[in-house]
Amino acid sequence: MALVSKQNIVKQIKSPLNYIGGKAKILDQILPFFPKEINNFIDLFAGGCNVGINVTANKIYFNDNLIFLIEMYKTFQKNDLDITLKHIENRIKQFELSLTNEEGYKKIRELYNKKKNPIDLFVLIAFSFNHQIRFNNSHGFNNPFGRERSSFNSNMKQNLERFIIRLKEINADFTNVSFENFDFSFLTSTDFVYCDPPYLISTGTYNDGKRGFKGWTEKEEKDLLKMLDNLDKQNIKFALSNVLEHKGKSNDILKSWVVSNPNYKINFLDFNYSNSSYQTLVRDKNASIEVLITNYESQNSKRKSKS
């Protein structure tokens, strides 16, 4: 099978979800570091799918441990776009959803928690606080109403339409497993794994283990890094998004891992640090040093090192 070439972005597709930690704003920094030719692309922590939906590959696997999110994407992929939009519009009318109708929001939230209709989840997200996704430990959606702030506005509708159209164009599969249970056995040296896990040294509803999501602790961090080492031994390329420092905190586990693997490359995503080395990290206590760690040197890395 011929490999699909080039990670050219003519116009980025933006996720219809306001997913915490989403990479929409730095896609133009991340994608140039990806291999130019990819057979199978694994978006291991897909979240809002901002990265995977914009990658060029023969096949794309979107994985996330939140089953309700994956079921929503699978429904987007399966249903006609018109059917999905009609369902959303009908729910908005049925429950009189608006910027101020909190009771209507609570009623559709109650309905979703009983029936778990995947498209109803999207309707809830559209009218929830900051368009965020939050579940309790009983897997009930519990994000509060986004009064005077959240609605299914024209931008969100446009992003949804473009996202679904793109989703139907690509060869995509969806899986719902925790990262350590993903089956990598079919991958070869022509495949690529991208990881955007919860960040150990930042705090959010996605990594505290109290919002229906699996928590992220030092154990998960170490297990992921060990998994990446195993991929490297099999000559499978990977890229890991993370932060080395964040608001005075340092991810020493990550730093030690990179030091112990000299063939791994740290690519700084913040413009100010793009030509920095590991030894010349800034010491600004309020800095958030975002990086893309790869087990290969991309053409983009080589260009930066020469400049």
Summary of the structure (lengths in Angstrom):
residues: 307
radius of gyration: 19.9
end to end distance: 36.1
largest distance: 59.9
contacts: 933
relative contact order: 0.14
helix: 40%
strand: 16%
